């Protein structure tokens, strides 16, 4: 049997290896490239989205703490139409304004209405927070899917390519590197592409998830502060009445 181990003289550049690969291996590589491109587009979109939300939230919080009353803040709602915290506040304040008047009611009745009304507003705020977080998490499952599946897709292409190399050995009756190396190189490119798609996806998925967790915390903390201010205003108006 021929055991020539001389190195192949052919130019085995990656692009040429891809074009010379079998149909299945090519399909696997192109799928992985598409997944990588889409993942990077999602990462860029989400990064800009989180950056914009942080910026607009800071502007809104500055105005929030400078406002003389919740009503004056609500009147400026058009100014912060695209701000997540403003949307949460506007939903809560509309419900707050819809609470029944407490004038002329007994203290026990007023306390019961206040407690029930604030409980409803708390649930409304939590729903608003979850809605904002769900919007932030949209498209992230694709990153998770890419991170978990791309290495296995690449491995499938590698196994298929190596099978082709062994069949080529049998057909040519030679185990020289000139026969074996191109097929194995084509196969290993699939594994490399799988890792190329998966590694950035898992890194940026975790980074984005962490930033969204921090925003979730900020949203929830803001909601608690809004409830506190509403209760304070209600108690103050009751004393004035």
C-alpha positions, 0 to 999 in steps of 0.5 A: 500500500502506498504510504507516501506522506509528502505534503500536498502542493495545492493551495489550500486556502480556506475560501478554496476549501469551502468551494471545493467541499461537498454539498452537505459541508457547504450547506452547513458552513453557509448556515453557520455563516448566516447564523453568525451574521444574524447574531451579530446584527441582533447584538448590535441592535440590542446594544444600541437599544439598551444604550438608548433606553439608559440615556432616555431613562436618565433624562426622564429621572432628572425631570422626575425628581425636579417636577413639582408634582406627579400631575406636572410630570404626567402633563409632560408625557409627550416629551418622554413618549419613547422612554421606558420609565415614562411609559410605566409612570403614565400607565400607573398615573392614569390608574391613580387618577381613576381612583374614586374620590375619598371626600365624604367617606369614612376613614375606614372606607377611605383606607380600604379604597386606598389599599385596594387601589394601590394594590391594583396600581402595583399589579399594573406597574408590574405588568408594565415592567414585564412588558418593557423587559419582554421587549428588551428580551425579544430576539435574545432566544436566537443568540441562545439557540446559536450558542447551543446549536452552532457547535453541533451543526459544525460537528455534523459537517465535520463528521460528514466531511471526514466520512467523505475523506475515508470514502475517497481513500477507499476509492483511490487506494491511497493514504497519502496526505495529498489524498486525505488532507483536503477532505479533512481540512474541509471537514474541520472548517465546519467545526471552526465555523460552528465555534466562530458562530457560537462563541460570540453568541454566548458571550454577548447573550450573557452580557445583554442578559446582565444589562437587561437584569439591571434595567429590570431592577431599575424599572421595579425600583422606580415602580416602588418609588412611584407607589410611594409618591402616590400614597404620599400625595393621597395622604396629603390631600386627605389631610388638606380635605 
